[in-house]
């Protein structure tokens, strides 16, 4: 159940109330009994913990999601560029 912050517009009284989502909003101030009691806009007071949540994703280096940064094998890299000290193969345009 969420906790809602209420504030009275008449006297300034504030109160945090534990309510169900289906409960109607409070309208009467418990301090001055004026009908000016309303919800305040506040930041949520919870954290998402456990596997699969953004807060725990990509922390540390042991996750399996970091497999895209693995280096290529040496055989695949040598096919693309010539080794140092060797001549590059001649192309049809150079011949």
Phi, psi and omega in degrees: 000135180282157176254124180254141176264127179245152177216138178275130178285340182273310185250348179085005179296135178241150181203140173263130186235130175274115183225155171285159176297329182275351179290143177289153179292146178283143180235338182259128181290131179287343181271307184251355178063021176279150179277041184241028182269122183219160180288145174259153175274117182230163176284147179293144182250054178216161176234143177269118181237159179110175181287145177094350179267153182300326182297333182253350179290141174065016174274139181073181181250008187262008182283155180277350180285347183268022181285346180286344181263014181284142180290153179282154177297155183297327182295319181290324180289326182286339177289330186276323183231146178287152180290157181295136178089359179248153180281144177286145179296143181286140178260169183295329181288329183278336185283000000 
